[in-house]
């Protein structure tokens, strides 16, 4: 298990290096003057020149790429002076001339708009995206398994056909289209009945006391909109897996021994049918975090999607690049966890 995890981490590191190079080269050919964005349009030329030198924009593109990879890497060469320690922090492992090999948090540069550390910005907005993705995954998992089991227990019935047809529709409709329809219907036209609104945050602040309080109802509409597609896929996956398991000999043997239908389904069929479902659920979590961007924008949800799309509008390239790397790292880590979890659930799987 441990060698497998190390090997997958090494492969994931290569993927992240490729993503970092692609993102850097892509966004460094876009128009815009980062020095002007940081200093303001009315700043004198000397100040802009100093900012340009500090950002390394006066260097050739290969050197700027090497510097960017050195910054975003958790292990890099950085100055040993007080300015270098203040910018990068971390643990100095080995002195190399006037620099040191430092083990640190990845440095994703600073925002052109706010001059804040990009990693700090992303970590501030990440909980909103995480809770939204987890809520959507919970709705999709519970609803998908329940609907899939109901359809498998009554094959070719009106219920089975209705659930399969609805799941096909759920797969076909893009998430942002479903989000707009759900927001307008339940958050605007029927808001007096549902008590839900078009926008809202997980935590709201009392204007009089200044205290924050949890508002779970604001999470409902964006979570449902984000969870429609995985719910439809899990429904079909559970149905097909259950139909395959219910046709096995050991299920007929359990029924012949006098075990009730509900006990057979719960203790034997469902347990063995959930392996591919668990894999799908785990794999969808990273996809939901990435797919939440437009959902967050529609519902004005405070998350990675909102801050990234605003950064795109303002040409705040460090935030966009940092968000891309952040989501790519999530994909790598979750995929490794899915492989390990699948091997633990199914002993037939070998980590080779």
N, C-alpha and C positions, 0 to 999 in steps of 0.2 A: 504493500500500500504506500509506504513512504517513498520508495524510489519512483513509483508511478506519479505521485503528487509533485515530486521534484522535476520529473521529466515534463509534466504538463505545465508547470510554472515556467520552465525554460522556454517551452514552445509559446506560451502566452506572452512572455517577455519579447520574443521575436515579433509576434503579432503587434504588440504595442509600439515597438520601434518602427515597424512599417507604417502604422497609423500615424505616429508622430511625424515621420518624414513626409507622408502624403499631406497631412493637415498643414504643416509648415509651408511646404512648397505651394500648396493651393492658395492659402490665404496671403502669402507674400507677393502675389501677383495682382491682388485687388487694388483698386484705386483708393486714395486717401492718404493723409499725412498724419501719422501717429503723433509726431512731435507737436503739430498744431492742435490735435485733440487734447493732448495732455496740458499744454501750456496756455491754450486759448488763442483765438485768432488775432488778438491785438498785442501779443507778446513780441518783444524785439527779436531780431535775428540771432543775436548772441545766445539768448536763452534757448531758442529753438535748436541752435547748433549744439548746445550743451546737452539737451535732452536727446537729440539724435545720436550723439556719441555715447551717451549713457545706455541707450537702447541697442547700441551696436548697429544702427541702420547705415552707418558710413562704411561698414565692412563688406567684403564680397559675400555673395550668397552662401557659398560652402562654409565659410567661417561662421556666419550667422546660424546656419543649420547645426553645425557642431556645438555652438554655444547653447542653442535651444535644447538639444538632446542632453547636454551636460546639466542644464537647469532642471529638466523634467525627470531626469534619472534619479532614483533614490541613492545612488552612489556616484559621486562626481568630484571633480577637482575644482576647488574654490579658494579665493584669497584667504590668507591667514590673518589679515588685519581686522580691526574692529568693524569696519564697514561690511566686510564679507561675512563675519559672524552674525552681524545684525540682520543681513538680508537672508542668509541661508540657514543659519543655526546648525543643528545637528551635532553629530559626534565625530570629531577629527580622528581618523584611524592611522594615517601615515603622512608625515610631511614630505612634500615634493617641491623643493625649492621654496619660492615665496608663496606657494599654494599648499593645500593639504587635501588628501583623499578623505571625503566627508560622507558619512552615512546620515541621511537627512530625509525629511519629507520632500516630495517633489515640489519644485518651485515653478509654478505655472505663470510667472511674471505678474504684472500688476495691470489693473483695468485702466484703459485709456480714459474712461469717463470719470470714474470715482477715485482712481489711484489707489484702490484697495487691493490687497492680495487676492488673486483669483481663486486660489484654493479655499480661502476663508469665505469668499462669496458663495462658492459652490456648496461648501459644507453647511452654510446657513440656509440655503434653499433646498438642499437634498432631503431633509426629513419630510417636507411636503410631498415630494415625488414618491418617496418610499412608502408613506402611509397610503397614498392614493393607489399605488401599484399593489400593495398588500390587500387593501380593501377590495379592489377589483378582482384580484386573484381569489380571495375568499368567496366572493359572490359567484365567480365563474366555476370554482371547484365544487362548492356545495350544490349549486344549481345544476351544473353539468352532470355530476355523478347521479343526482336524484332523477333528473330527466332521462339520462341514459339507461339507468336501471329500470325505470318505469316503461320505457319504450321496449327494452329487451324482454321484459316479462310478458308483454302483450304484442308479439311480433305480428305485423300485417294488420293490426287493428287500426281504428280511426285515431286513437291516441298516438300510436307509433307513427302513422303517416303525418299527423299534425306536428309532432315534435321534430321529425326529420325535415319536413318542409320549412318549419320555422328556423331550424339550425342552418339550413342552406341559405336562407335569407340573411341570417345573422353573419354568416361568413362572407357573403357577397357585398353587403353594405359597408363602405369605408367608415372607419371610426369617427372621423370628424363630421361626416354627414349625420351619423346617428347621434353624435353629441349635440349638433345644432337642433335636430328635431326634438330630442329629449329636453334640452334647455328651454326651447321656446314653448313646448307643450306643458311641461310640468313646473317650470320655473317662471313662466310668464302668464299664459292663458289660464292655467289651473292652479296658480300659486295660492289663491285664496282657499282652495280645498286641501292642497298638499302641504301648505306651510313652508314650501321651499322657494328659494330665490335663484335668480340667474347666476349671481356671483356670491362669494363668501369664502372664508378661510376656516381652517380647522380650529384655530384659536382666534378669538376676537377680544378686543380690549374695551372695557367699560369706559365710556368717555368721562364719567364723573370720578370714579375711584382710580382709574388707570390700571386695574387688575385684569389679567388675561384669564379667559375661561374657555373650556372645551365646548365646541358646537359640532356634534357629530352629524347633524342633519345636512350641514353644508358639504359633507363628504359623499352623500348618497348619490346625487345626480352625476357628478364626474366619475365616480367609481362604477356606476352602472354603465355609463357610456363607454368607459374604457374596457369593461369586462364583457361586453356583448360578444365580440369575436372569439375570445378564448372559451367563453361559455358554450358557444355553438360547436366549437371544435371538440371540447371535452365531452359534450353530449354525444356526438357521433362516435368518438373514440371509446367511450364507456359502453355504448350500445353494442358496437361490433365486438369488443372484448368480452362482454357479458354473454353475447350469443355464442361465441366460440367456446367459452368455459362451460356454459350450460349444456352443450352437446357432448361434453366429455363423459367417459365411462364412470368415473368416480362420483359424478353428480347423480347419475342414475342409480349407482350402488347405494349412495347415502339415502336417496328417496326410498329405495327398496327395503332398506333396513328400518324404515319407519320414521326417519327424521322429517320434521315438518318442512313445508315449503319455505317459510320465512327463515328458519334456522339454516336450511341448506343454502339459501341465497346469501345470508349474512356471513356465516362462518366458513363457507367453502367457496362459493362462486365469486362473491364480491372481493374477498381477500386476494384471490389469485388473478382477478381481472384488473386490479388497481395498479399493477406494476407499470404498464405503459402509461397509465393516467398520471401516476406520480412523476414519471419522467417528463411528460408533457407539461405538467404544472410547474415543475422546477425550471424547465427551459423557458416557459412563457414569462417568468418573473422579470428576467432581464429585458425581454422584448417589451413588456409593459412599461418599464421605466423609460425606455427609449421612445415608445409610442405615445407616452403621456404628454409630449410636448405640445401638440395642437389641442389636445383636450384641456390642458392647463390654460392655454391661451384663450380658448372659447369661454371657459368658466372663470377666467381671471384668477386662477389658483396659484398660490405662491409656491413655485417649484422650479426645478431645473429648466423646464420648458419655457416658462415665462421669462426668466432672466436671460436665457440663451437667445430667444427670439427678439427680445429688446436689444440685446447686444448686436445681433445681426442688423437691426434697423439703424443702430448708431455707429456701425462699423467698429465696434469694440472687439477687435480681433483676439486679444488674449483671452477674453471670457469665452468666446466661441470655440477657440482652439482647446482651451482647458476643459470645457464641457464635453467636447468630442472625445478627448482622451479619458475623461472621467467615466463616461458611459462605456467606452471600449474596455476599460479596466474592469468595470462591473460585469460585462459580458464574459470576459475571460475567467474571472473568479467564480461566477455562478455556473459556468459550463463545467469547470473542474469539480465543483461541489456536486453537480448533477451526476457526473460519471461515477464519483465515489459513492453517492447515495444509491445509484442504480445497482452497483456491485454489491452493496450491503443488503439491499432488498432481494436481489435475485442471485443466489449462490452459483447459478450456471454461468454468470458473467465473470470472465477472467480479466484482471487488469494487466494485460500484456502489452 
